[in-house]
Amino acid sequence: MQSLSAALLLASAGVAGADMPDLGPPPVFTDPDIERAALGQLLFYDPILSGNRNISCASCHHPRFGTSDGVSLSLGEGGVGLGPERRPDPENLPEQRLPRNAPALWNLGAEEFTVMFHDGRLEADDAEPNGIRTPLGGDMTTGFDSVLSAQSMFPVLSSDEMAGHYSENEISRSVRLGMLSQKGGAWDQLAARVQAIPAYADRLQAVRRADESDGFPLISNLIADFIRFEWRADNSPFDRAMRGEAALDPKAQRGLDLFYGEAGCASCHSGWFQSDHAFHAIAMPQIGPGKAARFESHTRDEGRMRVTGDPADAYAFRTPSLRNVTLTAPYGHTGAYADLEQVIRHHLDPVEALESYALELALLPALAGADDTRALNDPQEVAKIAAANDLAPLALSDDEIADLIAFLGALTDDAKRLGVPDIVPSGLPVDR
């Protein structure tokens, strides 16, 4: 069945009047072992993997918020609470907001997802010794079974995300000293924490494959197995229509026709998951601290150019998949738009939307001292973002926008499988 095109599927089903795009063979998933996925679930929700034992992967990627966290820019270390209710801890204030919106995790187990993060700084690359190109280059630890596994290695090293501030704990101290992948470094220390808990140690040995070591890559592989299993979302109304099982609602069908037709959305949001996995500059407003090294003081984010060094990639970011997009607000690499209609309207005239942008369109938890519009208040920076824009203006009526939103709603498959565990082996609190 997977070798049939969508058009053949529809024809064989005899669906009258269906007008669906031919997207080629359906996506391919690898089905993980359920015992490995179940152990990965516990690790995903366990704060044991953060420096101060107070943040889990789920703190920023929670099912209550569509596997993101419901805010434009997260508060990681130094924050308390979950989602839009998260606030600075007065006893340990965040140093800054996280610079980019927490991306959703839907369908990352499909084989076509070979690029991770908004700027693609981690991606599959056969030219690399481990088959994965990362910011660590040749210093990257081996043992990951995929880019999905490897990506989970990096939030635990970020002082603002999970590692903790300087000198707060042994993990943050190792990170500041550059001790990451080497023996005794931050990853080894985190793996040792987990192995020291008998309930983890026994289960890790039970599920470990012969080609896996006891180090952090095993933990990372298990978290990837959980994500593969838990957030596979390929049974939406759109999928059922593509398989010829049921017709879309007329409004959603009109939206589909626009999406794959005159609106031109599919020029970037292509394929079964509505992403070409490439990088495009669309003049998205830059809010928050920007993406800068510790020694830099700017608040800009040049996107893909930070990875490639190519000026042609300035302000370009990876095309996000639109699966479950109605659940994953806010939108954009900084979460500049808290509403789906707002971000659609941005696409109609990106430069005008950038130049008239107001911070009220975002959803930002209060953070004293945060200068969230510094980049937007710099005319030269705004001009550079505008000049890089790839999208030509497009006119759509209010009714057409409503139809597009209806189609995007038809991409929703909020699959529920293992859910949130009641407890984790460390005994630490679980974000619910």
N, C-alpha and C positions, 0 to 999 in steps of 0.2 A: 504493500500500500504506500509506503514512504517514497517509492520511486515514481509514483504518479504525480503529475502536475495538478494544480488546483482545478484547472479547466477540465481535465479528464475526470477528476473526482466529481465535479458538478454534473458533467455530461452523463456519467455512469449512474448518478443518483436521480437523474431526470428532473432536476429542480426547474420548474417553469418560471421564466421571467428573471432568473437570477443573473445579475451582472457583476461578477466578481473578478478581481485582478488575478492574473496567473503569476503566482509568486514562486513557482517551481516546487521542488520536493519539500515536504514539511521538515522542520528542524529535527536534528538528531540529538537525543539525550543519552547519557550514560546513567543507568540505574544503579545507585549505590547500594551496598549491603546495609540492610536496615539496622543491624547492630552498630555498625560504624556511624550511621546517621544519628542514632539515638545517643551515642556517646558525644558526638559533635554537638548535638543540641545542648547538652549540659555544659560543655565548654563555652559555647556561644553565649549562654546566659550567666556564666559564672564570673564574678568580678575578680577572681583569683589571677586573671591574666593582666590586670592593671597594676601599675607600680604601687599605688596606695590601697589596692584591693577594694576599690570603691566604684569602678566603672567596668561594665562588660561590653561586648560587641553590641548587645541588644540596647544599650543605653542610647545609641544613635541609629540603630537599625531595628526598630521594634514593630511587630505586626500591628499594634494599635494604630500606627501611623504609616501603614503601607510599606513597611520595612525601611522607612526613613525615620525622622523624628519630629516632623510637623512644624519645624521652624526654618527660617531662611539660613541662618548660620548657627551651628551648635555651640553650646557651652560644654566643653569636655571636662578636663581636670579643673576642679574648683567649682563645679556646678553640682546642684542637688535637685532631685526631682526628675520627672520624665516628660518628654515632649514639650509642648508649649508652656507647661507649668514649671519647667526647669529654671532655676534661679541661681545666682552666685551664692556660694557659701561664704558668709561673712568671716568665718574663721580661716578660710583658705581661698581667697579670691582668684578667679581665673586671670591669667596674664593677658589674654585676648580671646575674642571669639575664634572658632575655627575658620579658616579663610575660605572654605568652599562648602556648598550645600552637601549634606549627607546623601549619597546616591542610593536609590532603591536596589534591591537584590533579586528582583524577579527574573527567572529564567537564566541566571548566570551559569547554570549547569549545562546549557545547550552548547554544543561544540563550536558554534560560530562566534561565541564570545571569547575572543583571544586578546582583547585590549581592556585594561582596567584603569580606573581613575579618570577624572575629567580631562586631564592632559595626556593620558595614555602613557604615563611614565613607566608602566609595567605592561609588557606585551610579549606574546609568543614570538620567538625569533630563533630560527634554526641555526643562525650563525653564531649564537652564543653557546658557550660550553654546556650550559644546563638547559638550553632550549628556551630560556626566558631572559629577556632584557629587563634589567631593573636599575634603579639609581646606584645600587651597590656594585654594579659591574662584576668583575672577577671575584670580589669578596663575598658574593652572595652564597649562602649556604645551599647545599644540594639536598635533594630528597623530596621536592615538591612534585605532586602528580599532575599539576596544571597551573595556569596563571591564576585561577580562582583560589587555589590553595596559597600560592605565593603572596597574593595581595593582602591576606590577613596578617602577614608578618609585619606590616608597616605601621598600622595604627598603634600597636603596642610599643613602638619605638618613639612615637611622637609625644613630646612633653605636654603639649596642649590637649592631646586626645586621651591617651591612656597611661603613659609612662610616669607622669607627675613632674612637678617642677624641680629645679636644680637642688640636689642634696636632700630631697624629701625622703628618698628611699634608695635602696641599692640599685633598682632598675634605672631610675632617672640619673643617678650618678654615673652608671656605666654608659648610658646614652651620651651624656655630656662629654665623657672621656673618649667617645668614639669606639667603645668596646661593644660591638653588636653581634657579629656572626662568629667571632673567634672563640676559641675554647674559654669557657668561664665568662663569656660576655652576656649581654642582656637576654638573648634568646635562651641560652643554656640555663640562666638563673630562673627564668619563667618555667621552663620545662622541669627543672628540679622541684619547683614549688608544687607543680601538679603531681609529679611522681611521688612526692612525700605524703600524699593523701592516699591511704590504702585503697579506698573505693575507686579511685582513678587508676592507680598503678595496676590493680588486678585486671580491670577492664581494658586498659591499654594493651596489656600483654595478650589478652584474649582475642583482640581484633587486629593486632599488628600483622601486616603481611611480611613475608620473608624478606622482601626488598626494602623494608622500612626500618629505620633506626629508632631509638627511644627519645630522640631529641625533639625540638620544637616543630620541625617539619611534619612529624607524625600528628601532633596536635592540630597543625594547620590543615593537613589533609582531611582530618576528621571533621573539622569545621566546614570545609568545602563540601564534604559528603552530606552534611546536614543541610547546607544551603541548596545543593542540588535536589535533595529530596523535598525539603519543606516548601520551597518557593518556585516550584515548577508551575507555571500558569499558562496552560495551552488548551484550555477548554472554555474559552469565553464565547459569547454569542457570535463574535467574528469567526472564531475557529470552527464553530459548528456550522456556520454558513459556508465557510470555505470547504468544509467536508461534505457539503450538500445535505446536511441533516435538518436544517431549519433556515428559514429566510430571516433576514434582519428586519427590524422595525422599519417602516418606510422612511422615517426621519433619519435614522442611522444609515440607511441605504443611500439617501441623498447625500449625507455627509461623506460616506465612503466614495461616492462618485466624484465629489469635490476633491477629496483628499488625494485620490489617485488620478484626478483629472485636472481641471483648470486652476485649482488652488495651488497645485505643484508641490504639495507637502511631501509626496513620496520621492521627490528628487533627493532628499536627504533621509527622510524617515521611510526607508524602503524595506522590503523583505517581510518575513512573517512577524518579526518583532518590531517593525517600524524603526529600523536604524540601519544606516549604511556603515556603522562603526568607524566612520571617518571623522574629520575635524573641520569645523566651519566657524567662521566669524560672523556673528549676526548682531553686533553692537549691543550685546547684553549689558545692562547697567552694572558697573563695578561698585559694590558696597562692601563694607567691612574692612578687615586689615590687609587684604591683598595677599599675594603669594610672594613672600620675600624670605631671603636667608637671614639668619640672626644678625649678620653685620650690616644688612640693608635697612633703610628707614622708609622706603616708599610703601604705598598702599595699592599699587597697580597689580594686575594679574595678566600676564601676557600669554597665558594658556600654553598651547602646544609648543610655542617658540622656546619656552623654558626647557623643553626636552630636546628639541632638534637644533636649536640655535639658528634656525632659518627665519629671516624676517618675514617671509611669505606666510609663516604660520602664526604671526602675531595675533593675539586675541581670538584664536580659534580653539574651540572646545569640542570634545567628542559628542556626536549625536546621541542623545539618550534614547533608549527604547521607550515606546509609549505604552507598553503593557501595564495595566492597572494605573494609568496616569491619573485617573480621577481620585486615586487614594494617596498620591505621593506628593502633594503640594507641600511647600512652595517649589517654584520652578526656576530653572536657570542655574548656572554654575555657582552663583551666590544666593540663589533662592530669592531673587529680586522681586518676583511676582508670587503673591500668596494665592492667586486666583487663576483658574485655568483660562477663563475668557480673557483676562488681562494679558497673559503670555501669548495667546493666539493673536490678539490685537497688536502686540509688539512686533510679531512677524510680518504684519501688513506694511509697516513702515518703520523699520528698526531705528534708523537715524533720528526721525522725529520723536519716536518713543524714548530713545536715550536722552535726547536733549530736553524733553519735558518731564522726565522721570521724577517722581516724588517718593521719598523713603516710606511714606505711609502705605505704599503698595506691598511692602515686605512684612514679614512677621519676625520680629527680633525681640528676644527676652531682654529686659533692661540690664545694662552693664555700665556702671559708673566709669566715666573717662573714655568710653569708646567713641572714636571719631569715625562714624560709619559712612560719612559722605565725603571724606577727604579727596578721594579720586574724582568723584563727580563734581567737586567744587574747583577742580583744576581744568581750566579751559583747554590747555594743551593736551592733557590726557584724554579728555572727552573727544577732542578732535582726532586723536590717533585711533581711538576705539571706533569712531564713526567712519574714518577712512578705510579701515580694514573690513567693513561690512560687505558681505557677499550677496545679500538679498536685495532684489529690486522691489520697489513699492508695488503693492497689490491691493485692488479694491474688492472687498466682499461686503455684502449687505448684512444687517443684523440677523436676518433669517438664515443666511448661509453660515454665519458663525455658529448659530444655534444648531444647525445640522451637523457641522463639524464636531461640536461638543457631544452631540448624540452618538456620532460614530465613535468618538474616543471612549465614551461610556461603554460601548459594545466591545471594547478591548479588555473589559474587566473580568478577571477570574480570580477572586480572592480565595485561593485554595487554602484549606485548613487541614493540617495533618497532625504533626506531633504537638504543636502549640507551645505554650510557655510552661516550663516545669514548675512544680510547686516548691521544690527544694533542689539544691545542687550539692555535690559532695563536699565542697569546702565549708558549707554551713553559712556562707555569706548571703546577704539579702538578694532576692531576685527581683528585677524590675518587672512589674506587672501592669 
